[in-house]
């Protein structure tokens, strides 16, 4: 969303070898299941269960629908972790969606388009629906008078989740909800791709290509970049099968794996974990490595963490966000004194 042409507008988007599993509300999650529902889609995927590909220069539109009258806010998480606010923006300020309707951005009446302009990589679109209008002034801002899209102050997805949680936490838990859509972007120059079929004689096998998990076996995977890659096929109770194969442009490479020798998995070593006691006079929400672990109550919160370095953040309304990194090697205590 950094670049914008009046007609068309250039929307920063992003390519991955395999589509991730789509999970609604994957950035911020309601503590309880609300009766409010929101759905966000890109125009190449009406189901919301795919990871559609766009090329630089392609037009794209984003649609949102809700089951109740609500205000919908759209954010884009870029491949480098930066976040942009798609809606509201300076050319399409209205983000009110009536119940049972679908609103498309940009709409047919808008005098601009969204055009894929890069960078290359995986992106996410987060839709946040609220029954009341939200004030996002502390989350996003327009850097210059020429910017059509606001830039989110948070530097990554975890930061966006923490920032949004401050905004929505004061609201009733059934008055807001979120949904996430994925999409990928490839360069304008076409990339030579091929397909791979992996067949096995056992259930629950997993295919790993060049260190990345593709998914289950007995499936044909398409749009894979041509080249030579290491392949690992895993199945519970069997030794891993490894080989190297070539993906050829315009053709399908077949790999059949016959698992024969079952093995008894060695017991997993007991993880080394420690208890960190976090003390504070402020009842703040605590995040460890980007995940919320609880709220300080009666001045104390005990957290179990593994050995090693961990980032601990405490967020409390009216106080500056506390953030520090600790190397945990034993049970210990941390005292947090936030400032206003």
C-alpha positions in Angstrom: 0.0 0.0 0.0 3.0 2.3 -0.1 2.6 3.1 -3.8 -0.5 4.7 -5.3 -1.6 5.8 -8.7 -4.9 7.7 -9.0 -6.0 5.3 -11.7 -4.9 2.7 -10.9 -3.9 2.5 -7.3 -0.9 0.2 -6.5 -1.6 -2.1 -3.7 1.5 -3.8 -2.1 0.9 -7.5 -2.1 2.9 -10.7 -2.3 4.8 -16.2 -3.6 4.9 -19.3 -1.6 5.4 -22.9 -2.9 2.4 -24.2 -0.9 -0.7 -22.7 0.5 -0.8 -22.5 4.4 -3.8 -23.7 6.2 -6.3 -20.9 6.5 -7.3 -20.1 10.0 -9.9 -17.5 10.8 -9.0 -15.0 13.5 -5.3 -16.0 13.3 -4.0 -12.6 14.3 -6.3 -11.6 17.1 -8.7 -14.1 18.7 -11.9 -13.4 20.7 -11.8 -14.9 24.2 -15.3 -16.1 23.6 -17.1 -17.0 20.4 -19.2 -14.0 19.4 -22.4 -14.1 17.4 -20.9 -11.4 15.1 -19.2 -13.0 12.1 -17.0 -11.4 9.4 -15.5 -12.9 6.2 -12.7 -11.4 4.1 -11.9 -12.7 0.6 -9.6 -11.7 -2.3 -11.2 -11.8 -5.8 -9.4 -14.9 -7.0 -10.6 -17.0 -4.0 -14.3 -16.9 -3.3 -14.0 -19.8 -0.8 -11.4 -18.2 1.4 -9.6 -21.6 1.7 -6.9 -21.1 -0.9 -3.7 -19.1 -1.3 -4.3 -17.5 -4.8 -1.4 -16.2 -6.8 -1.2 -12.7 -8.4 1.5 -11.3 -10.7 2.9 -7.8 -10.4 0.6 -5.5 -12.4 -2.5 -7.6 -11.8 -5.7 -5.9 -10.6 -7.0 -7.2 -7.2 -10.1 -6.4 -5.1 -10.9 -7.4 -1.5 -14.4 -8.1 -0.3 -15.8 -8.3 3.2 -19.2 -9.4 4.6 -20.7 -9.5 8.0 -23.9 -11.0 9.5 -24.7 -7.8 11.5 -24.3 -4.1 10.7 -20.7 -3.4 11.5 -17.6 -1.3 10.8 -14.9 -3.3 9.0 -11.2 -2.4 9.2 -8.8 -4.0 6.7 -5.0 -4.5 7.3 -2.3 -6.0 5.1 0.7 -7.8 6.6 3.5 -7.6 4.1 6.3 -10.2 3.5 8.8 -8.1 5.4 6.5 -7.9 8.5 5.4 -4.3 8.0 1.6 -3.6 8.2 -0.5 -1.3 6.2 -4.1 -0.2 6.8 -6.1 -0.8 3.6 -9.5 0.5 4.9 -10.4 3.2 5.8 -8.2 5.1 3.4 -8.3 8.6 1.9 -10.1 7.5 -1.3 -12.6 5.1 0.4 -13.3 6.3 3.9 -16.6 4.5 4.3 -16.0 1.2 6.1 -19.6 0.5 7.2 -21.0 -2.8 6.0 -24.7 -3.6 6.3 -25.8 -7.0 7.7 -26.0 -9.8 5.1 -24.2 -7.7 2.3 -20.8 -7.9 0.7 -18.8 -4.8 0.3 -15.9 -4.8 -2.3 -12.9 -2.5 -2.1 -12.5 -0.8 -4.5 -16.2 -0.9 -5.5 -17.4 -0.4 -9.1 -18.2 3.2 -8.2 -14.7 4.1 -7.0 -12.5 6.0 -9.4 -9.4 4.0 -8.6 -8.1 0.4 -8.7 -5.8 -1.7 -6.5 -2.9 -3.0 -8.6 -0.3 -5.5 -7.4 3.1 -3.8 -7.2 5.2 -6.1 -5.0 7.2 -7.0 -3.0 7.3 -10.7 -3.9 6.2 -12.9 -1.0 3.4 -14.2 1.3 0.8 -11.6 2.5 -2.2 -11.7 4.7 -5.3 -9.5 4.8 -6.9 -9.1 8.3 -10.5 -8.0 8.6 -11.6 -6.7 11.9 -15.4 -6.1 12.3 -16.8 -4.1 15.2 -20.4 -3.2 16.1 -19.1 0.3 17.1 -16.7 2.6 15.3 -13.1 2.2 16.5 -10.4 4.9 17.1 -7.2 3.7 15.5 -5.3 6.9 15.8 -2.7 5.3 18.1 -2.3 2.3 15.7 -1.9 3.9 12.3 -1.3 7.3 10.7 -0.7 8.9 7.3 3.0 9.6 6.9 2.6 12.4 4.4 -0.3 14.3 2.8 0.3 12.3 -0.4 -0.1 8.9 1.2 -3.5 7.3 0.3 -3.0 4.4 2.8 -2.1 4.8 6.5 1.0 3.0 7.9 0.5 0.9 11.0 3.0 1.7 13.8 3.4 -2.0 14.7 6.4 -3.5 13.0 5.1 -7.1 12.7 2.0 -9.3 13.0 2.6 -9.8 16.8 2.8 -6.1 17.3 -0.4 -5.5 15.4 -2.2 -8.1 17.5 -1.0 -6.5 20.7 -1.9 -3.0 19.5 -5.4 -4.1 18.3 -6.0 -5.9 21.6 -5.7 -2.6 23.4 -8.4 -1.1 21.1 -10.9 -4.0 21.3 -10.3 -5.2 24.8 -12.6 -2.5 26.4 -15.4 -3.6 24.1 -17.8 -6.5 24.9 -16.3 -9.7 23.7 -19.3 -10.4 21.4 -19.1 -7.0 19.7 -16.0 -7.6 17.5 -14.5 -10.4 15.5 -11.7 -11.0 12.9 -11.0 -13.1 9.8 -7.8 -13.6 7.7 -7.2 -14.2 4.0 -3.9 -15.2 2.4 -2.6 -14.4 -1.1 0.7 -14.6 -3.0 2.4 -12.5 -5.6 4.9 -13.6 -8.3 7.1 -11.5 -10.6 5.6 -10.4 -13.9 8.1 -12.5 -15.8 6.6 -16.1 -15.9 8.4 -18.6 -13.7 8.9 -22.1 -15.2 6.9 -24.5 -13.0 6.1 -28.2 -12.9 4.2 -30.7 -10.7 5.0 -33.4 -8.2 3.0 -36.5 -7.3 4.1 -38.5 -4.3 2.4 -41.8 -3.7 2.8 -44.0 -0.6 1.4 -47.3 0.8 0.6 -45.9 4.3 -1.7 -43.3 5.7 -0.8 -40.0 7.3 2.5 -39.6 5.3 3.9 -36.1 5.0 5.9 -34.7 2.0 8.7 -32.2 2.6 10.3 -30.5 -0.4 13.5 -28.5 0.0 12.9 -28.2 3.7 9.3 -27.0 3.4 6.2 -29.0 4.2 4.0 -29.5 1.2 1.3 -31.6 2.9 0.1 -35.2 2.7 1.0 -38.0 0.2 -1.0 -39.4 -2.7 -1.5 -35.8 -3.8 -0.3 -33.9 -6.9 1.3 -30.5 -6.1 1.4 -28.0 -8.9 3.1 -24.6 -9.6 6.4 -25.8 -8.2 9.4 -23.9 -9.5 11.5 -26.1 -11.8 14.8 -27.3 -10.3 16.4 -30.1 -8.3 15.4 -30.5 -4.7 15.9 -32.8 -1.7 12.7 -34.6 -0.8 11.8 -36.2 2.6 8.7 -38.4 3.1 7.7 -39.1 6.7 5.1 -41.5 8.1 4.4 -42.3 11.8 6.1 -45.6 12.8 8.4 -45.8 9.7 11.8 -44.6 8.9 12.0 -41.4 6.8 12.5 -41.8 3.1 14.8 -39.3 1.6 15.9 -38.7 -2.0 16.7 -35.9 -4.5 14.5 -35.4 -7.6 14.1 -32.9 -10.4 10.9 -30.8 -11.0 10.7 -30.2 -14.8 8.8 -27.3 -16.3 5.5 -28.3 -17.9 5.5 -31.9 -16.6 4.7 -34.0 -13.6 7.4 -35.8 -11.6 6.2 -39.0 -10.0 7.7 -40.5 -6.7 6.3 -43.7 -5.2 7.5 -44.6 -1.7 7.0 -48.1 -0.3 7.4 -48.0 3.5 8.4 -51.4 4.8 10.4 -51.1 8.0 8.5 -49.9 11.0 10.5 -48.4 13.9 9.6 -47.7 17.5 10.0 -44.0 18.1 12.4 -43.2 20.9 10.7 -41.5 23.9 10.9 -37.7 23.6 13.2 -36.2 26.2 11.4 -34.3 28.9 11.5 -30.6 28.1 13.4 -28.4 30.4 11.1 -25.7 31.6 11.2 -23.1 34.4 8.7 -21.0 36.3 9.1 -17.2 36.0 7.2 -15.2 38.6 6.2 -11.8 37.1 5.3 -9.2 39.8 3.8 -5.8 39.1 1.5 -3.4 40.9 -0.4 -2.9 37.6 -2.9 -5.5 36.3 -1.3 -5.7 32.8 -1.6 -8.4 30.1 1.6 -10.4 29.6 3.0 -11.7 26.2 5.9 -14.1 25.9 7.5 -14.3 22.5 4.3 -12.7 20.9 1.8 -15.1 22.6 -0.5 -13.9 25.4 0.1 -15.9 28.6 -2.2 -14.3 31.1 -3.0 -11.2 33.1 -1.2 -10.1 36.4 -3.7 -10.5 39.2 -3.1 -9.6 42.8 0.3 -8.4 41.8 1.7 -11.7 40.4 1.6 -14.0 37.4 3.5 -17.3 37.1 4.6 -18.3 33.6 6.2 -21.6 32.5 8.9 -21.1 29.8 11.6 -23.2 28.3 15.4 -22.6 28.7 16.7 -19.9 26.6 16.0 -16.3 25.5 12.5 -15.0 25.7 10.9 -11.6 25.0 8.5 -10.5 27.7 6.0 -7.7 27.1 3.4 -6.2 29.4 0.5 -4.1 28.1 -1.7 -2.1 30.4 -4.1 0.7 29.4 -2.7 4.1 30.4 0.8 2.8 30.7 3.8 2.6 28.3 4.3 -0.9 26.9 7.0 -2.7 28.8 9.3 -4.9 26.7 12.5 -6.7 27.6 14.4 -9.9 26.7 15.6 -12.4 29.4 17.8 -15.5 29.1 16.1 -18.1 31.3 18.4 -20.8 32.8 16.5 -21.4 36.1 13.4 -20.5 38.1 13.3 -16.8 38.7 11.4 -13.6 39.4 10.8 -10.4 37.3 9.5 -7.2 38.7 7.9 -4.8 36.2 7.2 -1.2 37.1 5.5 0.4 34.1 5.6 4.1 33.5 2.8 6.3 32.2 
